[in-house]
Amino acid sequence: MEHDMTVVRWILVLALAAFFVFMGVQKFGAENVVFATIAKNSGISLFEPLVRMITGAAEILTALLLVIPKMRTNGARIALLILLGAIGFHLSPWLGISVEGTGHSLFMMAIGGFILTCTVLLLERLASKRTTERKH
């Protein structure tokens, strides 16, 4: 049973890390419609390209932390912050749930990533608790 949970934890962590790599690498290169929309609607030009590139770097760092077992919880906490930020912007008048050219898909991906991150955090907490109980 414990081995099965370890396998499930790794599958979920690798899926979450792949999600963050996928999202992170898209932030480098050409202008991004999400950050361009936020910059235009907020009047804060730093969103495109500076905040976009910082976000991409943070997402790739998060993916790396997730796959290092001793850093996984910290990686998941950072993931939670990034996703809360994404959801917050989607719910704001600066971006909205439906983004030009992508529809609702980015918002739904943020919600899915949030649920997956919460699941990873819960499983890591349960695993840590089991480890602590075995030591006593």
Summary of the structure (lengths in Angstrom):
residues: 136
radius of gyration: 16.7
end to end distance: 20.4
largest distance: 56.9
contacts: 405
relative contact order: 0.15
helix: 80%
strand: 1%
